[in-house]
Amino acid sequence: MLKLPLVVLVGGLGTRISKFYPDIPKFLIPITKDKLFADFWFDSIDYDSVSHIYFLIGHKGDQIIKYLIKKRIDIGYTVISDGDSLLGTGGALKKACKNINSPFFLTYGDTILDVNWNLMLETFKKGSPPLLLSVILNKGLTDKSNIEINLENKLIYNKICPNKKMKYIDYGLSIINSEDYIRSTSKVERFDLSSWYHYVSLIYEKLPFVFANKRYFEIGTPKALMEFKESFLKKCP
């Protein structure tokens, strides 16, 4: 069965939630007395589709390293530090690609997903595009819609300047072809990953995508964190 590496962006500053948790990264926010958000995050991963995990750390990354050592997860992992340079999500990922010689999954360390990872793999294999996105119809989610899918099934991504035609949102799991990513970003060092998504969606005739049917949960804001706690604690006995 095909597996791909998983790259996890966990180096964000968490500016919207940091005033409530100033001393810890979002990934390590406590949800219950016994479990951190990271514990729930690890439970949500489809390990049958993942060969290795790369954690891209930055802000308070030393705490994440200590957590990973203590956690003793049952899969190989590598920690890559953004260091003191502020490269943006796109630049940090480009730096990490030096360690990855294959396509890879990409997700975020502040998001819990419920999507078919294997379907994404199978869809990606059909054409090996530069980017495969998971998307969901935005029905009251915490972020603004940033994806348009027109009548010809062409996907257009624009997080910076969304328009009224955008009814969908990036679900938070993608597959990126590392060779295409490195080649197309060769002349830039500091940039946000969303700008590359936008660029690729414009130049690629029909960027493939996979629909997710169940909402995602993220903890980037106090409201989103509360929604996550309420939803997942209901499932606990």
C-alpha positions in Angstrom: 0.0 0.0 0.0 1.3 3.4 -1.0 2.4 5.7 1.8 3.7 9.2 1.8 5.6 11.4 4.3 3.5 13.8 6.3 4.7 17.4 6.9 3.1 19.2 9.9 3.4 22.9 10.3 3.5 23.6 14.0 5.7 26.7 14.1 3.0 29.4 14.0 2.9 32.2 16.5 -0.8 31.6 17.4 -1.4 35.3 17.8 -5.2 35.0 18.2 -5.0 32.5 21.0 -1.7 33.3 22.6 -3.1 35.8 25.1 -4.9 33.0 26.7 -2.0 30.5 26.5 1.1 32.8 26.4 3.6 30.2 27.5 2.8 27.2 25.3 2.4 26.5 21.6 -1.1 25.8 20.2 -0.2 22.2 19.6 0.2 21.6 23.4 -2.9 23.4 24.6 -4.6 21.3 27.3 -8.1 20.0 26.5 -8.7 17.8 29.5 -6.8 17.1 32.7 -5.1 14.2 31.0 -4.9 15.1 27.3 -3.4 17.9 25.3 -4.6 18.9 21.9 -1.6 17.1 20.4 -2.9 13.8 21.9 -6.2 14.2 20.0 -4.2 15.2 16.9 -2.2 12.0 16.9 -5.4 10.0 17.3 -6.8 11.6 14.1 -3.9 10.6 11.7 -4.3 7.8 9.2 -1.1 5.9 9.9 -1.9 3.4 7.1 -1.2 6.3 4.6 1.8 7.9 6.3 5.4 6.6 6.1 7.2 9.3 8.3 6.3 12.6 10.0 8.2 15.8 9.6 7.4 18.4 12.2 8.3 22.0 11.2 8.7 23.8 14.4 9.4 27.4 15.3 7.7 29.4 18.0 8.3 27.6 21.4 9.6 24.6 19.4 11.6 23.3 22.4 8.4 22.4 24.2 7.2 20.4 21.2 10.4 18.4 21.0 10.1 17.5 24.7 6.5 16.4 24.2 7.5 14.2 21.2 10.2 12.5 23.2 7.9 11.8 26.1 5.0 10.7 23.7 7.0 7.9 22.1 4.9 7.8 19.0 4.9 4.5 17.0 6.1 6.1 13.7 9.4 7.6 12.6 9.6 11.3 12.8 12.0 14.2 12.1 11.9 17.7 13.7 13.0 20.6 11.4 13.4 24.0 13.0 12.7 27.2 11.2 15.4 28.8 13.4 15.5 32.5 13.9 14.6 33.3 10.3 11.0 34.3 9.6 10.5 32.5 6.2 6.7 32.3 6.3 4.9 29.0 5.9 6.0 28.7 2.3 9.6 29.4 2.9 9.8 27.1 5.9 8.3 24.3 3.8 10.8 25.0 1.0 13.6 24.6 3.5 12.1 21.3 4.8 11.8 20.0 1.2 15.6 19.6 1.2 15.0 16.5 3.4 12.1 15.1 1.4 12.6 13.5 -2.0 9.0 12.5 -2.8 5.5 13.9 -2.8 4.1 14.4 0.7 1.0 15.1 2.7 0.8 18.5 4.4 -1.3 19.5 7.3 -1.3 21.8 10.4 -0.7 21.1 14.0 -3.7 23.1 15.2 -6.3 21.2 13.2 -8.2 17.9 13.6 -9.4 16.4 10.3 -11.8 13.6 9.3 -11.0 12.9 5.6 -10.3 9.9 3.4 -6.5 9.9 3.2 -6.4 6.8 1.0 -8.8 8.5 -1.5 -6.4 11.4 -1.7 -3.5 9.1 -2.4 -5.4 7.3 -5.2 -6.5 10.6 -6.7 -3.0 11.9 -6.6 -1.5 8.8 -8.3 -3.8 9.3 -11.3 -2.0 12.4 -12.5 0.8 13.4 -10.1 -0.2 17.1 -10.1 1.9 19.7 -8.3 -0.9 20.0 -5.7 -3.9 18.0 -4.5 -6.3 19.7 -2.1 -9.0 18.5 0.2 -12.0 20.9 0.3 -15.3 21.2 2.1 -18.4 23.3 1.5 -18.2 26.1 4.0 -21.2 26.1 6.2 -20.4 28.3 9.1 -16.8 27.2 9.7 -14.5 29.5 11.5 -12.6 30.8 8.4 -13.8 32.6 5.3 -14.3 30.6 2.1 -11.2 30.7 -0.1 -12.0 28.3 -3.0 -14.1 28.6 -6.0 -15.0 25.5 -8.1 -16.7 26.6 -11.3 -19.0 24.7 -13.7 -16.0 23.3 -15.6 -14.7 21.8 -12.2 -11.7 24.2 -12.2 -10.6 25.0 -8.7 -9.4 28.5 -7.9 -7.7 29.2 -4.6 -7.4 32.7 -3.2 -7.1 33.3 0.6 -5.8 36.9 0.2 -8.7 38.3 -1.9 -11.6 35.9 -1.8 -14.7 36.6 -3.8 -18.5 35.9 -3.6 -18.1 32.9 -5.9 -16.0 31.1 -3.3 -18.3 28.7 -1.4 -15.6 26.2 -0.4 -12.7 26.2 2.0 -9.3 24.4 2.2 -9.9 21.5 4.5 -6.4 21.4 5.8 -4.8 18.3 4.2 -3.1 18.4 0.9 -0.5 16.5 -1.2 2.4 18.4 -2.6 4.8 17.2 -5.3 8.1 18.3 -3.8 9.9 18.6 -7.2 7.3 21.0 -8.5 7.2 22.9 -5.3 11.0 23.5 -5.2 11.2 24.3 -9.0 8.3 26.8 -8.9 9.6 28.6 -5.8 13.3 28.8 -6.8 13.4 32.6 -6.9 11.6 33.3 -3.6 12.7 32.6 -0.1 10.1 34.3 2.2 6.4 33.7 1.3 3.2 32.4 2.6 2.1 29.0 1.4 -1.3 30.3 0.5 0.3 32.4 -2.3 1.7 29.3 -3.9 -1.6 27.6 -3.7 -3.1 30.6 -5.5 -0.4 30.6 -8.1 -0.7 26.8 -8.9 -4.5 27.0 -9.0 -4.3 29.7 -11.7 -1.7 28.1 -14.0 -2.9 24.4 -13.7 -5.8 23.7 -16.0 -7.7 21.6 -13.6 -6.2 21.1 -10.2 -7.6 17.9 -8.6 -9.3 17.9 -5.3 -11.1 15.6 -2.9 -14.3 16.5 -1.0 -14.4 16.1 2.8 -17.9 15.5 4.3 -17.3 16.1 8.0 -16.2 19.5 9.4 -12.7 20.0 10.6 -11.8 21.5 14.0 -9.1 24.0 14.7 -8.0 25.9 17.7 -6.7 29.1 16.3 -9.2 31.3 18.2 -10.9 31.1 21.6 -14.2 30.4 19.9 -12.8 27.6 17.7 -11.1 26.0 20.8 -14.4 26.0 22.7 -16.2 24.4 19.8 -13.5 21.7 19.7 -13.7 21.0 23.4 -17.5 20.8 23.3 -17.6 18.4 20.4 -14.9 16.0 21.5 -15.8 16.0 25.2 -19.3 14.9 24.2 -17.7 11.7 22.8 -15.9 10.9 26.0 -17.6 8.6 28.4 
